[in-house]
């Protein structure tokens, strides 16, 4: 798809930090996070949930550490998963130290809530010693009492002030490897708080609408709030907070990023809602296609349109397209060009085969380009080496 001015999103310039092997901020891709809801001490269940999130593309997974046993369980969990783990810490500084020692890549913590300056220094030392970054996590539902008294209620100004107060504590301890979030269940409040924070600092921002609700309502609310922020260039990593399976959070997160052209993973299906003009069962076809193409991670586009009104136009802009035709015979497009016809009974499996073939071609071309680049680099080094001698 051609990049037009009206499609361009200019991302806020933020400093870059590292969460394990994932870069956050700067020019790094916007990462997608989720959080486990199993008891952390149940290592098997927690690992299975993390691995399920990995399979659908999670970049980072957060795990709660409410007690010592949970923090220590991270040792066994981290060894069995690929994604970096964020340890969720509330109040008790020792849990943060134990989590860092157990292999957490990041600590979600509010420095002002864990006690004395000495305790903060101990947590910072543990983070530095074990290569942990941090996330300052401000929530409208748990603002400090002095800020509530000052502002009268949770408001954007109070949330930004809370975040900057916590940030200063880390800065005073010569620690700047952190990102910040200012979440609220009210999308208006969250968006305004993030906008204020984005202007007030250059730290990477973890965005989310907290406690957004169930799968459908939470997806809608998160899409509105996160969409507003992402469209304006705010956000370096995100979580869609749903009362649903963590894997669903990841899928929704990617769909939000894909819809804004900020990140692509897997097949983007462009399909019509169907009407009386449809020449095949569009809704059922798309449902089956989404199920059978879930294993594809290569970014590509597939249009599935029930009739010739919009079908050819959509097909011109996609890698593979299907337009419904008469007599149970439909038109298939490859790279925007009419290619062959297809009968009703073959639709799903035939399109799956075409997508798998296209994905393999894209991956092969990518591998060849990377190999050629590597060979060019080796040749350049060989040419330079004699001159250096």
C-alpha positions, 0 to 999 in steps of 0.5 A: 500500500502506498504511503500517503501523507494522511496515513503517516503517523509521526511517533513521539521521540523517546529515549530507548531502553531494553526489556530483556532482548526487546528494545522499547522506545526510540525507533523500535517497533511498538511492542505488545504485552500481556499479563498472566492470571495464573498463580505465579507459584503454579509454575506449570500453569504460568509457563503454559499461559506465557507460551500460549501468549508467545505463540500469538506474538507477545513480545513481553509478559508481566507476572505478578509477584505478591509474595516471596514464593512467587518472586522466587518461582520466576527462576523456574518460569524464566528458564522455560519461556522465550519472552522477557518477563516483567515482575509486577511489584507492589509496596514490598521492596524485597520482592523487587530484589528477589525478582531481579535475582530470579531473572526478571527483565523488568520491574513494574514498581512505584519507587515512592511506595516501597519505603525509605531512600535506602530501600529504593537504593537497594532496589536500584542496585539489584536492577543494575546488578541484574540488568533489569529495567523498570516501569513506573506504573501510575494508576488513577485508582491508586494515586497518593493521598497527598495528590488526591487532597491537592487536586480533589480527584484523580485527574490528568495533572495528578497522574502526571505529577505522580509519575514525574515524582516517581521518576525523580526518585530513580533519576536521583539514584542515577537510574534512567532505564525505565518506562512510565505508564499513567493508566485509568479505566476512563479512556478520557482520563487516560488519554489526557494523562498520557498526552500531558506526560508525553509533553513533560518527559522523553521516557518511553511510555507504556500505554493502556486503558486499565480494567477496560472490561470483557472481550468485546466491550474492553476491545472497543474501549481500548481501541478508542483510547489506544487508537487516539494515543497511537494516532498522535504518535504516543506509545512505545509499548502497550497492553490491552487489559481485558477480562479474557484470556491473555492471548486475546489481549495480544491478538487485539493489541496487534489488530490495533497496531495493524489497523494504524499501519504501525506494525504488521504480523500475520494475515490482514483480512479485508472482508465485507460485512456481506449483504443480499448481493453476496455470491458465497457465504462471506461471514462463514468463509472469513471465520474459517480463514481466520482459524486456518491462517492463525499460524501464519506470521508473515505480514500479507493481505487477503481480501474476501469480498462477496460481489463485484461492487467493491471486490475488484477494487479491494483486490487491486490493493491486496496480495491475494483477493477473492471476489464473488461471482455468479453461478458459484464461480468466483474470481481470484486475484494475485498481487492485484491482477486477475489470475483464475476462477474458483468454485464454491466448495474449494474456497477456504482450502484454496485460499489457505494454500495460496496464502501459505505459498505467498508467505513462503515466497516472502520469507524465502526472498527475505532470507535471500536478501539477508544472506546477500547483505551478510555476504556483502558485509563479509566482502567489505571487511575482506577488502578493508582488512589488507588496506588496514594492514 
